[in-house]
Amino acid sequence: MFLLRSTFWLALAGITALVAGCTPRARLIVFAPAPSSFYFTTDRDSGAVARRMRHAEQMLWLADLDSAASVYLPLFPDSGLPARRQIHAGLVELREGRNSQAEERFLSAQQSASRSPWPYYLYGLAIQGYRPGAALRSFETANIWDPRYLPARLAVARQHLKSKQYVPAERAYRMVVSLKGDHPTASYELGLADQRGHLYSGAASSHFERQLEANPSHGPSLTGLGVINVLARRDSVGREYLLRALSAREPDSSVIYPALAASFVGDGMMNLAAEAFDSAWTVIPPSHRTVYENVDLITSPGEARQPSSGSVNRSTRADRVWARLDPTPITLLNERRLEHYRRVWLAIHQFGRRRWPWDARGDLYIRWGEPDFRSTSTNPNLEIPPAIDRLLERWKQFAGDMSTYRGHGKYDESWEMWVYKEVYGGIRLDFVDQWKTGLFEFMEPDYRQGDLYAPELIVSRAAESDPEQFVPGDTLKPLDFYYDVVQHRGDTTESVVEIYYGLPTSKLAFEPDGDRQSAQVTLGFTLHDNQWGEVERRKDRTSFEIVAKDSTNIGRIHLDHKRLVAPSGEYNLSVQATDTRSGRTQVYREKLSIAAYDRPRLAMSDVIMAAAIDRVPLPADDRFVIRDLRIIPIPNGSLRKGQTSYVYFEIYHLVKNRYGATSYETDYAIRRTDQSLTDELGRWLGAGKDPELGIGSLLRDIRSTAYRHFSLDTASLEVGTYELRVTVDDHVSGRTINKAVPFHISE
């Protein structure tokens, strides 16, 4: 008899679980039997019933509702007590999707069995799709008649979860778990409520893990654990769960791919992160993609307010911002952009509990990243580094006591304090959750100086000064190298830019090869226009060897060279060198004004300081050849004391006199630029040497273009920093032009 009673309630529980949309394994959970007032009897053989029930369970495993119902329902024919007849007919209609008819059946059953939870539970099940409030009340009534009746308890919790009422949902799920501790579905959904209510807090982990004990391939639990671990900066652990979730049944790709990409960025695996984000863009809603692509939070407020011109749409503007911030411009991979996507994902999941996409904290996190110091009401940070302590003391002197906020008195809970020590000379920002709902806003302190230190004004001023902050991780360790940029005219009238690289061999990673060692370096540059639209991108990998046993190679400079031709104008030049083996890289950026040499007025190339200048026969296949001269540059501009160096420059558009000849004078002057104020004062009073040493020469030619070079003796120069200025005076046109180049004399 007991077996048949339990079997009946198992049958109803199995069918209703299928209708409720539970997972196949969840549908096999055996719920507690109903009270004795609603028991039924049958004369069927208990062994036959047990066999039919096992067959029905197999159908439930396969989520085959029709087959399972065809086994369950004949066990309880439509005869006998009125309540049983109504429930039987209601179940048939519920299975066939006729919820309104089933609703009437279950209401009628409530009249015949008013003290049983089942008619109320099934009634709520029938109407929950279109009358959620009434369904919730019906589930709660079922719990009144039997407080230990698990299906109704679980239905109450699910209804709260569906309505985003996370606190009552957590209470209801905890009641289910307390009644049946080994209920994996309830444990999982409790973790889901905790996850959504507290933004993937660690408390949800145990609930997800309990579900995985019963169902190791449960995709939502794997996804939840993956997200929780990535948020806790346990990227490799989170990634394992997320990869398992991808192979589970019906994975939630819109959650998995962004979390997976964030974990790759956290571990410096940028190529895989880019692929994961590309996959995420195909599955997340377009409105979410817009949040990720918004660059207003990494530009200054003034720049963000500027309207886009007709030819520059929002997407183009974003691409130009990323070009400006790219830490490795010669590659197609933009690590700064991937870090921005990661920060957006973290901000949504950490600070978006009560407002989409985040509250006041999210804006700052995306702009400046993780604060250098953070203290909260739930986790006060009492270990204050000395630098932070000094900043806080200085901040208190100007901004006053931050322990109160205007109109609300003391705030002893639900607050956060963030400190950025490198932003705007060091700033402190305080947030408060006034109503303890999870929505944090800027605190309004009782400032001594009015609103001068209001948080919104502090952030606005700091953002103008430091629009964004990005510190490359271990994957972008710096590589020291030198470079020099010189311009001259090409064979016709185009402008040619020579980029000279100097790489200290002591900074490179060499691999031994017998008595020699080899290094591999990737060199390149990008040229963007004044609005950061790409003009040219070039990179090349070069290999070279040194003799390992030759001590004279220690500290030497490896020279390399790139050449570009571009129209005159204003540009942004980025020069990059990457040690292929060690991964170290460095980028230097500068504003580059490319001169126009096609205008008929006196012009001059840049001055090149060279270690050697030799004439070579043409055509010469040599990267350091200009005209018919092989010029070995000095990219770091450093000369040893007494070292002879050479100077090269070109003069254009000299005017000829009436006899067809040019007449011009060149002179150079060397001036020391690292003198102290005392030395300069002594020279002004006549106690020191003349600050400029120079020599000039008068030249005549029949060509309007001249290519000049001479040797420079530095024996008389002391250790220090100098400037060489070359001046050209065209006697025919009366025009004068000069160019300068700095250099340093060392021991």
C-alpha positions in Angstrom: 0.0 0.0 0.0 2.8 2.4 0.9 4.5 1.7 -2.4 1.4 2.5 -4.4 0.9 5.8 -2.5 4.4 6.8 -3.0 4.3 5.8 -6.6 1.3 7.9 -7.3 2.9 11.0 -5.9 6.1 10.2 -7.8 4.1 10.0 -11.0 2.5 13.4 -10.5 5.9 14.9 -9.4 7.6 13.5 -12.5 5.0 14.9 -14.9 4.8 18.3 -13.3 8.6 18.6 -13.2 8.6 18.0 -16.9 6.0 20.7 -17.5 8.0 23.1 -15.3 11.0 22.7 -17.6 13.5 21.1 -15.1 16.6 19.3 -16.3 16.2 15.5 -17.0 18.1 14.6 -13.8 16.0 17.0 -11.8 12.8 15.4 -13.0 13.8 12.2 -11.1 13.8 13.8 -7.7 11.4 11.9 -5.4 9.3 14.3 -3.4 7.7 13.8 0.0 4.3 12.1 -0.1 1.0 14.0 0.4 -0.9 14.0 3.7 -3.2 11.0 4.5 -6.3 13.0 3.7 -5.6 12.6 -0.1 -4.4 8.9 -0.3 -5.9 6.6 -2.9 -6.1 2.8 -3.0 -5.8 0.3 -5.9 -5.9 -3.4 -6.4 -3.1 -3.5 -8.9 -0.1 -5.7 -8.4 2.7 -3.8 -6.7 5.4 -5.6 -8.7 3.8 -4.7 -12.0 3.5 -1.1 -10.9 7.1 -0.9 -9.9 8.2 -2.2 -13.3 6.0 0.3 -15.1 7.4 3.1 -13.0 11.0 2.1 -13.8 10.1 2.2 -17.5 8.5 5.6 -17.0 11.7 6.9 -15.3 13.7 5.9 -18.4 11.3 8.0 -20.5 11.9 10.9 -18.1 15.6 10.6 -18.5 15.0 11.1 -22.2 12.7 14.1 -21.6 9.9 12.2 -23.4 6.8 13.6 -21.7 4.3 11.8 -23.9 5.8 8.3 -23.3 6.2 9.0 -19.5 2.6 10.2 -19.2 1.3 7.2 -21.1 2.8 5.0 -18.5 1.9 7.1 -15.4 -1.7 7.9 -16.2 -3.1 4.4 -16.8 -1.9 3.4 -13.3 -4.7 5.7 -12.0 -7.8 5.3 -14.1 -10.4 8.1 -14.3 -12.7 6.7 -11.6 -13.1 6.8 -7.9 -12.8 9.9 -5.8 -13.9 13.3 -7.5 -10.6 14.9 -6.7 -8.7 12.1 -8.4 -10.8 12.4 -11.5 -10.3 16.1 -11.7 -6.5 15.8 -11.2 -6.3 13.0 -13.8 -8.2 15.1 -16.4 -6.2 18.2 -15.5 -2.9 16.4 -15.9 -3.9 15.2 -19.4 -4.9 18.8 -20.4 -1.7 20.2 -18.9 0.3 17.7 -20.8 -1.5 18.8 -24.0 -0.9 22.5 -23.3 -4.6 23.3 -22.5 -3.7 25.2 -19.4 -7.0 27.1 -19.0 -9.0 23.8 -19.0 -6.5 22.3 -16.6 -6.9 25.4 -14.4 -10.6 24.7 -14.0 -10.0 21.0 -13.2 -7.5 21.9 -10.4 -9.9 24.5 -9.0 -12.6 21.8 -8.8 -10.2 19.4 -7.1 -9.5 22.1 -4.4 -13.2 21.8 -3.4 -13.0 18.0 -3.0 -9.6 17.9 -1.3 -9.2 21.4 0.2 -6.6 20.3 2.8 -4.3 18.6 0.2 -1.4 20.6 -1.3 -1.7 19.0 -4.7 -4.7 20.8 -6.2 -3.1 24.2 -5.1 0.3 23.2 -6.4 -1.0 22.0 -9.8 -3.3 25.1 -10.1 -0.3 27.4 -9.7 1.6 25.3 -12.2 -1.2 25.8 -14.7 -1.5 29.6 -14.4 2.1 30.6 -13.6 2.8 31.6 -17.3 0.2 34.3 -17.4 -0.8 35.0 -13.7 2.4 34.8 -11.8 1.1 36.6 -8.7 -1.9 34.2 -8.3 0.4 31.2 -9.0 2.7 32.3 -6.2 -0.2 32.6 -3.8 -1.5 29.1 -4.8 2.0 27.6 -4.2 2.1 29.3 -0.8 -1.3 27.9 0.1 0.0 24.4 -0.8 2.8 25.0 1.7 0.3 26.0 4.4 -1.5 22.7 4.1 1.8 20.8 4.1 4.9 22.8 5.2 7.1 19.9 4.2 5.8 19.5 0.7 8.8 20.1 -1.5 7.3 20.7 -4.9 5.4 23.7 -3.7 8.4 25.0 -1.8 10.5 24.7 -4.9 7.8 26.4 -7.0 7.7 29.4 -4.7 11.4 29.8 -4.9 11.4 29.5 -8.7 8.6 32.1 -8.9 10.6 34.6 -6.9 13.7 33.9 -9.0 11.8 34.4 -12.2 10.5 37.7 -10.8 14.1 38.8 -9.8 13.1 38.8 -6.2 16.4 37.3 -5.1 16.2 37.7 -1.4 12.9 35.9 -0.9 14.1 33.4 -3.6 17.2 32.6 -1.5 15.0 32.1 1.6 12.7 29.7 -0.2 15.5 27.7 -1.7 17.2 27.4 1.7 14.0 26.0 3.1 14.0 23.3 0.4 17.6 22.5 1.1 16.9 22.3 4.8 14.1 19.8 4.2 16.1 17.8 1.7 19.8 18.4 1.9 20.7 16.2 -1.0 18.4 18.0 -3.5 20.8 18.9 -6.3 18.4 20.9 -8.3 17.4 23.1 -5.3 21.1 23.6 -4.5 21.9 24.7 -8.0 18.9 27.1 -8.2 19.9 28.5 -4.7 23.3 29.2 -6.1 21.7 30.9 -9.1 19.6 33.1 -6.8 22.7 34.0 -4.8 24.7 34.5 -8.0 22.2 36.9 -9.5 21.3 38.7 -6.2 24.9 39.2 -5.1 26.6 39.3 -8.5 28.4 35.9 -8.5 29.4 36.0 -4.9 31.6 33.1 -3.6 28.6 31.9 -1.5 27.0 30.4 -4.7 30.0 28.1 -5.3 29.0 25.5 -2.8 25.5 25.3 -4.2 26.8 24.8 -7.8 29.2 22.2 -6.6 26.5 20.3 -4.9 24.6 20.1 -8.1 27.7 19.0 -9.9 28.1 16.1 -7.5 24.8 14.8 -8.8 25.2 15.9 -12.3 28.9 16.4 -13.3 27.9 17.8 -16.7 25.4 20.3 -15.5 26.1 23.3 -17.8 24.6 26.2 -15.8 26.5 25.1 -12.6 29.8 24.8 -14.6 29.1 28.3 -16.1 28.3 29.8 -12.7 31.5 28.3 -11.1 33.5 29.5 -14.0 32.3 33.1 -13.8 32.7 33.2 -10.0 36.4 32.1 -10.3 37.2 34.6 -13.1 35.7 37.4 -11.0 37.8 36.3 -8.1 40.9 36.5 -10.4 41.3 32.7 -10.4 41.4 32.8 -14.2 42.8 29.3 -14.9 40.4 27.6 -12.5 37.5 29.5 -14.0 38.6 28.7 -17.5 38.5 25.0 -16.8 34.8 25.2 -15.7 33.9 27.4 -18.6 35.5 25.0 -21.2 33.6 22.1 -19.6 30.4 24.2 -19.8 31.0 24.7 -23.5 30.8 21.0 -24.1 27.7 20.5 -21.9 24.2 20.3 -23.3 22.8 23.6 -24.6 25.6 25.9 -23.2 24.8 29.5 -22.6 27.4 30.9 -25.0 26.4 34.5 -24.4 27.7 34.1 -20.8 30.5 31.7 -21.4 32.4 33.4 -24.2 32.8 36.8 -22.6 33.9 35.2 -19.3 36.3 32.9 -21.1 37.8 35.9 -23.0 38.2 37.8 -19.7 40.1 34.9 -18.2 42.4 34.8 -21.2 43.2 38.5 -20.8 43.8 38.0 -17.1 46.4 35.4 -17.8 48.0 37.4 -20.7 46.8 35.0 -23.4 45.8 37.8 -25.7 45.5 35.9 -29.0 43.0 33.4 -27.4 41.2 36.3 -25.7 40.7 38.0 -29.1 39.2 34.8 -30.6 36.9 34.4 -27.6 35.7 38.0 -27.8 35.1 37.5 -31.5 32.9 34.5 -30.7 31.1 36.5 -28.0 30.1 39.3 -30.4 28.1 36.7 -32.4 26.0 35.6 -29.5 25.5 38.6 -27.1 22.7 41.1 -27.7 23.7 44.1 -29.9 22.8 46.5 -27.0 25.5 44.7 -24.9 28.0 45.0 -27.7 27.4 48.7 -27.7 28.4 48.9 -24.0 31.6 47.1 -24.7 32.5 49.3 -27.7 31.8 52.7 -26.0 35.1 54.6 -25.7 33.8 57.7 -23.9 35.1 56.3 -20.6 38.7 56.1 -21.7 38.8 59.6 -23.3 38.8 62.9 -21.7 35.3 64.5 -21.0 36.2 67.3 -23.4 37.0 64.8 -26.2 33.9 62.7 -25.4 31.7 65.8 -25.8 33.1 66.7 -29.2 30.5 65.8 -32.0 31.7 63.5 -34.7 32.1 65.0 -38.1 30.1 63.8 -41.0 32.9 61.6 -42.3 33.8 60.2 -38.9 31.1 57.9 -37.4 31.2 56.4 -34.0 32.9 53.2 -35.1 35.7 55.1 -36.9 36.2 57.3 -33.9 36.6 54.2 -31.6 39.1 52.7 -34.0 41.2 55.9 -33.9 41.1 55.9 -30.1 42.3 52.4 -30.0 45.1 53.2 -32.5 46.3 55.9 -30.2 46.3 53.6 -27.2 47.6 50.5 -28.8 50.7 49.3 -26.8 51.9 47.1 -29.8 50.9 49.2 -32.9 52.8 47.1 -35.5 50.6 44.1 -34.7 46.9 43.6 -35.5 46.3 42.6 -31.8 45.4 45.5 -29.5 46.1 44.5 -25.9 44.6 47.7 -24.6 41.4 47.1 -26.3 41.1 43.6 -24.9 41.8 44.9 -21.4 39.0 47.4 -21.9 36.6 44.6 -22.8 37.7 42.7 -19.7 37.1 45.7 -17.5 33.7 46.2 -19.0 32.8 42.6 -18.3 34.1 42.9 -14.8 32.2 46.1 -14.2 28.9 44.6 -15.4 29.3 41.6 -13.1 30.8 43.4 -10.1 29.0 46.7 -10.0 25.8 46.1 -12.0 23.6 44.4 -9.4 21.0 47.2 -9.2 21.6 49.3 -12.4 22.5 48.3 -15.9 25.2 48.3 -16.8 26.9 49.4 -13.5 26.7 52.0 -10.8 29.2 54.9 -10.1 32.0 52.5 -9.4 32.0 51.0 -12.9 32.9 54.2 -14.7 36.0 54.6 -12.6 37.0 50.9 -12.9 36.8 51.0 -16.7 38.7 54.2 -16.9 41.5 53.6 -14.4 41.3 49.9 -13.6 41.7 48.2 -10.2 42.3 50.9 -7.5 45.7 50.9 -5.8 43.9 50.7 -2.4 40.4 49.6 -1.6 38.6 49.3 1.6 34.9 48.4 2.1 32.5 48.1 5.0 32.4 44.3 4.6 36.1 44.0 4.2 38.0 47.0 5.9 41.6 47.1 4.7 43.6 48.1 7.8 47.0 47.4 6.2 47.6 50.8 4.6 50.9 51.1 2.6 53.0 54.2 3.6 52.5 55.9 0.2 48.7 55.5 0.5 48.7 56.7 4.1 50.6 59.8 3.1 48.1 60.5 0.3 45.1 60.0 2.6 46.6 62.4 5.1 47.2 65.0 2.4 43.8 64.5 1.1 42.2 64.9 4.5 43.9 68.3 4.9 42.3 69.6 1.7 39.0 67.7 1.6 38.2 67.5 5.3 36.7 64.6 7.3 35.3 62.0 5.0 33.7 60.0 7.8 30.3 61.8 7.4 28.2 62.5 4.4 25.9 65.4 4.0 22.4 65.0 5.5 22.8 61.3 6.6 25.3 61.3 9.5 27.7 58.5 10.0 28.0 55.8 7.5 29.3 52.7 9.3 28.2 50.1 6.7 27.7 49.7 3.0 30.5 52.0 1.9 33.6 51.7 -0.2 36.8 53.8 -0.4 39.0 53.7 -3.5 42.5 55.3 -3.9 44.4 55.8 -7.2 47.9 57.1 -6.4 49.0 57.7 -10.0 45.9 59.5 -11.2 45.8 63.3 -11.1 48.6 63.2 -8.5 46.6 60.9 -6.3 42.9 60.9 -5.6 40.5 59.3 -3.1 36.9 58.5 -3.9 34.2 57.3 -1.6 31.0 55.5 -2.4 28.0 54.7 -0.2 25.0 52.4 -0.6 22.5 54.5 1.4 19.6 52.1 1.3 21.7 48.9 1.3 20.3 47.7 -2.0 23.6 47.2 -3.7 23.5 50.5 -5.6 26.6 52.5 -4.8 26.8 56.3 -5.5 29.3 58.9 -4.8 29.4 60.0 -1.2 28.6 63.7 -0.5 31.0 64.7 2.4 30.7 67.7 4.6 33.7 69.4 2.8 35.5 72.3 4.4 35.8 74.1 1.1 32.2 73.7 -0.2 31.9 71.6 -3.4 35.5 72.1 -4.5 36.2 68.5 -3.7 32.8 67.0 -4.7 33.5 63.5 -6.2 32.0 64.4 -9.6 34.3 67.4 -10.0 37.3 65.4 -8.8 36.6 62.7 -11.4 36.0 65.3 -14.1 39.3 67.1 -13.5 41.2 63.8 -13.1 39.7 62.5 -16.4 40.8 65.6 -18.3 44.3 65.1 -16.9 44.5 61.3 -17.1 41.7 60.0 -19.3 42.7 56.4 -18.8 45.3 54.2 -17.1 46.8 51.0 -18.3 49.8 49.2 -16.9 50.9 46.3 -19.2 51.3 43.0 -17.4 54.1 40.5 -17.5 53.4 39.7 -21.2 54.5 43.3 -22.1 57.8 43.7 -20.3 59.7 46.7 -21.6 62.7 46.5 -24.0 65.2 49.3 -24.0 66.3 50.5 -27.4 67.2 53.8 -29.1 65.8 55.3 -32.3 66.3 58.4 -34.3 64.1 59.9 -37.1 65.6 62.1 -39.8 64.0 63.6 -42.9 65.4 64.5 -46.4 64.1 64.9 -49.9 63.9 61.9 -52.2 65.2 61.6 -55.7 62.4 63.9 -56.9 60.4 66.0 -54.6 58.9 63.5 -52.2 59.7 63.5 -48.5 61.7 60.5 -47.1 61.8 59.6 -43.5 64.6 57.5 -42.2 64.0 55.6 -38.9 67.2 54.3 -37.3 67.1 51.7 -34.6 69.8 51.0 -32.0 69.3 47.9 -29.9 71.7 47.2 -27.0 72.8 43.6 -27.3 72.9 43.3 -23.5 69.1 43.7 -23.4 68.3 40.9 -25.9 67.7 37.2 -25.4 70.4 35.2 -27.3 70.4 31.5 -28.0 73.8 29.7 -28.1 75.0 28.2 -31.3 78.5 26.8 -31.0 80.9 29.7 -30.4 78.2 32.2 -31.6 74.9 33.4 -30.3 71.8 34.6 -32.2 69.0 36.9 -31.5 65.7 37.6 -33.2 64.0 41.0 -33.1 60.8 42.3 -34.8 61.1 46.0 -35.8 58.4 48.1 -37.2 56.5 51.4 -37.2 53.0 52.8 -37.8 52.2 56.1 -39.3 48.8 57.7 -38.5 47.5 61.0 -39.6 46.7 63.8 -37.2 43.3 62.2 -36.4 44.8 58.7 -35.9 43.7 57.3 -39.2 46.1 54.7 -40.3 48.5 55.7 -43.2 51.1 53.0 -43.1 52.0 49.9 -40.9 55.2 47.9 -41.4 57.0 45.3 -39.5 59.9 42.9 -40.3 61.7 40.2 -38.3 65.4 40.3 -38.3 68.0 37.9 -37.0 71.7 38.5 -36.2 74.6 36.8 -34.5 77.5 37.8 -32.3 80.6 35.9 -31.2 79.8 34.6 -27.8 83.4 34.5 -26.6 84.3 37.9 -27.8 84.0 40.2 -24.8 84.0 43.3 -27.0 80.5 42.4 -28.1 79.2 43.0 -24.6 77.3 46.3 -24.6 77.4 46.9 -28.3 74.5 48.4 -30.2 72.9 46.5 -33.1 71.8 49.0 -35.8 68.8 48.7 -38.1 66.8 50.9 -40.3 63.3 51.5 -41.9 62.4 54.0 -44.6 59.1 55.5 -45.4 57.8 57.9 -48.1 54.8 60.1 -47.3 53.3 63.4 -48.3 54.1 66.4 -46.2 51.8 67.0 -43.2 51.2 66.3 -39.5 51.4 62.7 -38.4 51.6 60.4 -35.4 54.6 58.1 -35.6 54.9 54.9 -33.4 58.2 53.0 -33.4 58.3 49.6 -31.9 60.9 46.9 -31.2 60.1 43.4 -29.8 62.5 40.7 -28.7 60.9 37.7 -30.3 62.4 35.2 -27.8 61.9 37.0 -24.5 58.7 38.8 -25.6 59.9 42.1 -24.3 58.7 45.1 -26.3 58.8 48.8 -26.3 56.9 51.5 -28.2 57.9 55.2 -28.6 55.4 57.7 -30.0 56.0 61.2 -31.3 54.3 63.9 -33.3 55.9 64.0 -36.7 55.8 67.0 -39.0 56.9 65.9 -42.4 58.4 68.8 -44.3 57.5 69.8 -47.8 60.5 69.9 -50.0 58.7 70.7 -53.3 58.2 74.4 -52.5 60.7 76.8 -54.3 62.3 78.3 -51.2 65.4 77.5 -49.2 65.1 74.2 -47.3 67.3 71.8 -45.4 67.2 68.2 -44.4 67.6 67.0 -40.8 71.2 66.8 -39.5 72.5 63.2 -39.1 75.2 62.4 -36.6 77.1 59.4 -37.9 79.8 57.1 -36.7 81.2 56.7 -40.3 80.5 58.0 -43.8 81.9 56.2 -46.8 81.3 56.6 -50.5 79.9 53.5 -52.3 79.3 52.7 -55.9 75.7 52.8 -57.2 73.4 51.0 -57.2 74.2 50.0 -53.6 72.1 47.4 -51.9 72.6 48.8 -48.4 69.9 50.0 -46.0 72.2 52.8 -44.7 72.9 54.4 -48.1 71.7 57.9 -48.9 72.7 59.1 -52.4 76.1 57.5 -52.9 77.1 57.6 -49.2 76.9 54.8 -46.7 76.0 56.6 -43.5 76.3 54.6 -40.2 74.0 56.5 -37.8 74.3 57.0 -34.0 70.6 56.5 -32.9 71.3 57.2 -29.2 73.4 60.3 -30.0 76.1 59.2 -27.6 79.8 59.6 -28.4 82.9 58.6 -26.4 85.2 61.5 -25.4 87.7 62.1 -28.2 85.7 60.0 -30.7 85.6 61.4 -34.2 82.1 61.6 -35.6 80.6 62.8 -38.9 77.8 65.1 -39.8 75.6 64.9 -42.9 72.9 67.3 -44.2 71.4 68.4 -47.5 70.4 71.8 -48.8 67.6 72.4 -51.3 66.5 75.3 -53.5 69.6 77.5 -53.4 69.1 80.4 -55.7 71.5 81.0 -58.6 72.8 84.4 -59.4 72.8 85.9 -62.9 75.9 83.9 -63.8 74.1 80.6 -63.0 76.1 80.0 -59.8 75.0 79.7 -56.2 76.8 81.4 -53.3 76.0 80.3 -49.8 77.7 79.9 -46.4 77.5 77.1 -43.9 78.6 77.2 -40.3 78.1 75.1 -37.3 78.1 75.9 -33.6 78.3 73.5 -30.6 76.6 74.6 -27.4 76.5 72.8 -24.1 72.9 72.3 -22.9 73.3 70.7 -19.4 74.9 73.7 -17.7 73.7 74.7 -14.2 72.5 78.1 -13.4 75.8 78.9 -11.6 77.8 78.0 -14.7 75.6 80.1 -17.0 75.9 83.0 -14.6 79.7 82.6 -14.5 79.9 82.7 -18.3 77.7 85.8 -18.4 80.1 87.5 -16.0 83.1 86.4 -18.1 84.4 83.8 -15.8 83.8 80.8 -18.0 84.5 79.6 -21.6 82.4 80.8 -24.5 79.3 78.5 -24.5 79.5 78.2 -28.3 82.3 76.8 -30.5 81.9 76.9 -34.2 83.4 77.2 -37.7 82.0 78.4 -41.0 82.8 78.1 -44.7 81.9 80.0 -47.8 80.9 77.8 -50.8 80.0 78.3 -54.4 78.4 75.9 -56.8 76.3 75.7 -59.9 73.7 73.3 -58.5 70.7 74.4 -56.5 70.9 71.3 -54.3 74.0 70.5 -52.1 74.9 67.4 -50.1 77.3 68.3 -47.4 79.2 66.2 -44.8 82.2 66.9 -42.6 84.0 65.3 -39.6 83.5 66.6 -36.1 86.4 66.5 -33.6 85.1 66.1 -30.0 88.5 65.9 -28.3 88.1 69.3 -26.8 84.6 68.7 -25.4 84.0 67.7 -21.8 81.6 65.0 -20.7 78.1 66.4 -21.0 75.2 67.1 -23.3 75.5 69.3 -26.3 73.7 70.7 -29.3 75.1 70.9 -32.8 73.4 73.6 -34.9 74.1 73.9 -38.6 73.2 77.2 -40.3 72.9 77.8 -44.0 72.9 81.4 -45.3 72.0 81.8 -49.0 73.8 85.0 -50.2 71.8 85.2 -53.4 68.2 85.0 -51.9 69.2 86.5 -48.6 67.4 83.6 -46.8 68.8 81.7 -43.8 67.8 78.3 -42.4 69.2 76.1 -39.6 68.7 72.7 -38.0 70.0 71.3 -34.7 70.8 67.9 -33.4 71.6 66.9 -29.7 74.4 64.6 -28.7 76.1 63.4 -25.5 79.8 63.0 -24.7 80.6 60.1 -22.3 83.8 58.7 -20.9 
